[in-house]
Amino acid sequence: MKKTSITILTLVVIVLLFNCGSKKENHKSQLIETNLVNCDSCWASNFVQIAQDITNVSETDLSRFFLCCCKKCSNNVEFSEFSGGVIYRLLIEHTEFTLEILSNTKNLEMNYIDFIIQNPVDDGIDVDSAINKVNSSIGDHDLKNRILKSLEIAKEKM
């Protein structure tokens, strides 16, 4: 009897979680507050799971990552190189999801994220592909234009 109760309770929790995740509201939810993210270390190893399994990255992990793309972490060369590569992969492989996270996460240092996009460290980055993906995506028009402007600057530098 106890095992059945636990199983039923587990199923109820799972159903509730799925229902909460699937509800669409008219306003955009704010994903994470800055004070929940500790970027003091600015280590790429804190976000290596994003790069390893970019297809299954969660909203929370991605929001935390973008919140750590800040001037405070700019002195960490490893993190700067890592974050640039991840941002380009996200823009190319998960464009609309990435734009949604960028649009919905409060307190991002968008000027610094622009800087990262404008200055790709890897010559192998396909800026044209990122431009095409962002251009054909749906989402926040102003954000798309901002990202596209940064991508065009990056293209000029390549």
C-alpha positions as CSV (number, residue, x, y, z in Angstrom):
1,M,0.0,0.0,0.0
2,K,2.8,2.4,0.9
3,K,4.6,1.7,-2.4
4,T,1.4,2.4,-4.4
5,S,1.0,5.7,-2.5
6,I,4.5,6.8,-3.3
7,T,4.1,5.8,-7.0
8,I,0.8,7.8,-7.2
9,L,2.4,10.7,-5.5
10,T,5.3,10.6,-7.9
11,L,3.0,10.5,-10.9
12,V,1.0,13.5,-9.5
13,V,4.2,15.5,-9.1
14,I,5.3,14.7,-12.6
15,V,1.9,15.6,-14.1
16,L,2.0,18.9,-12.1
17,L,5.5,19.7,-13.3
18,F,4.5,19.1,-17.0
19,N,1.4,21.1,-16.6
20,C,3.2,24.1,-15.1
21,G,5.8,23.9,-17.9
22,S,3.3,23.8,-20.7
23,K,1.1,26.7,-19.6
24,K,1.4,29.7,-21.9
25,E,0.8,33.0,-20.3
26,N,0.3,36.4,-22.1
27,H,3.4,37.9,-20.4
28,K,6.9,36.6,-20.6
29,S,8.2,35.0,-17.4
30,Q,11.4,36.2,-15.9
31,L,13.6,33.2,-15.7
32,I,16.3,33.9,-13.1
33,E,17.1,36.8,-10.8
34,T,20.7,37.9,-10.9
35,N,21.2,37.3,-7.2
36,L,20.6,33.5,-7.8
37,V,23.7,33.3,-10.0
38,N,27.2,33.3,-8.6
39,C,29.6,34.3,-11.4
40,D,32.5,35.1,-9.0
41,S,34.7,32.3,-10.4
42,C,33.9,32.9,-14.1
43,W,35.1,29.4,-14.9
44,A,34.1,27.7,-18.2
45,S,34.0,24.4,-16.2
46,N,30.8,25.7,-14.5
47,F,29.1,25.6,-17.9
48,V,30.8,22.7,-19.6
49,Q,27.5,20.7,-19.6
50,I,26.0,23.3,-21.9
51,A,28.7,22.7,-24.5
52,Q,28.7,18.9,-24.1
53,D,24.9,18.5,-24.4
54,I,23.7,21.7,-26.2
55,T,20.6,20.0,-27.5
56,N,19.3,19.4,-24.0
57,V,20.2,22.6,-22.2
58,S,17.6,23.9,-19.8
59,E,16.2,27.4,-19.6
60,T,17.8,27.7,-16.1
61,D,21.3,26.7,-17.2
62,L,21.2,28.9,-20.3
63,S,19.9,31.9,-18.2
64,R,22.7,31.4,-15.7
65,F,25.3,31.1,-18.5
66,F,24.1,34.4,-20.1
67,L,24.0,36.1,-16.7
68,C,27.7,35.2,-16.4
69,C,28.6,36.6,-19.8
70,C,29.5,39.9,-18.1
71,K,32.4,42.4,-17.9
72,K,33.3,40.8,-14.5
73,C,34.3,37.6,-16.4
74,S,36.0,39.3,-19.3
75,N,39.4,39.0,-17.7
76,N,39.1,35.2,-17.7
77,V,40.4,34.3,-21.2
78,E,39.2,30.7,-21.0
79,F,35.7,31.8,-20.1
80,S,35.7,34.5,-22.8
81,E,36.7,32.0,-25.5
82,F,34.3,29.3,-24.3
83,S,31.4,31.7,-24.0
84,G,31.9,33.0,-27.5
85,G,31.9,29.5,-29.0
86,V,28.8,28.5,-27.0
87,I,26.9,31.6,-28.0
88,Y,27.6,31.0,-31.7
89,R,26.6,27.4,-31.4
90,L,23.4,28.4,-29.6
91,L,22.6,31.0,-32.2
92,I,23.1,28.5,-35.1
93,E,21.7,25.3,-33.5
94,H,18.9,26.7,-31.2
95,T,18.2,30.1,-32.5
96,E,14.7,30.8,-31.3
97,F,15.2,29.1,-27.9
98,T,18.4,31.3,-27.4
99,L,16.6,34.5,-28.5
100,E,13.7,33.6,-26.1
101,I,16.1,33.2,-23.2
102,L,18.0,36.4,-24.0
103,S,14.6,38.2,-24.2
104,N,13.2,36.8,-21.0
105,T,16.2,36.9,-18.6
106,K,16.4,40.0,-16.5
107,N,19.6,41.9,-15.8
108,L,21.7,40.6,-18.7
109,E,24.7,42.7,-19.7
110,M,23.6,42.8,-23.3
111,N,26.3,45.2,-24.3
112,Y,28.9,42.6,-23.2
113,I,27.0,39.8,-25.0
114,D,27.0,42.0,-28.1
115,F,30.8,42.4,-27.6
116,I,31.3,38.7,-27.4
117,I,29.2,38.2,-30.6
118,Q,31.1,41.0,-32.4
119,N,34.5,39.5,-31.6
120,P,34.5,35.8,-32.4
121,V,37.7,34.1,-31.3
122,D,37.5,31.0,-33.5
123,D,38.1,31.5,-37.3
124,G,35.9,28.4,-37.8
125,I,32.7,30.1,-36.7
126,D,30.1,30.3,-39.4
127,V,28.9,33.9,-38.9
128,D,26.8,33.7,-42.2
129,S,24.9,30.7,-40.8
130,A,24.2,32.6,-37.6
131,I,23.0,35.6,-39.5
132,N,20.7,33.4,-41.7
133,K,19.3,31.6,-38.6
134,V,18.6,34.8,-36.6
135,N,17.2,36.5,-39.7
136,S,14.7,33.8,-40.4
137,S,13.7,33.2,-36.7
138,I,10.6,34.5,-35.0
139,G,10.8,36.4,-31.8
140,D,11.5,39.8,-30.3
141,H,12.2,42.1,-33.4
142,D,14.4,44.6,-31.5
143,L,16.5,41.8,-30.0
144,K,16.9,40.1,-33.4
145,N,18.0,43.4,-34.9
146,R,20.5,43.9,-32.1
147,I,22.0,40.4,-32.5
148,L,22.1,40.8,-36.3
149,K,23.9,44.1,-36.0
150,S,26.5,42.4,-33.8
151,L,26.8,39.5,-36.2
152,E,27.4,41.9,-39.2
153,I,30.2,43.5,-37.2
154,A,31.7,40.1,-36.6
155,K,31.4,39.2,-40.3
156,E,33.4,42.4,-41.2
157,K,36.1,41.3,-38.8
158,M,36.5,37.8,-40.2
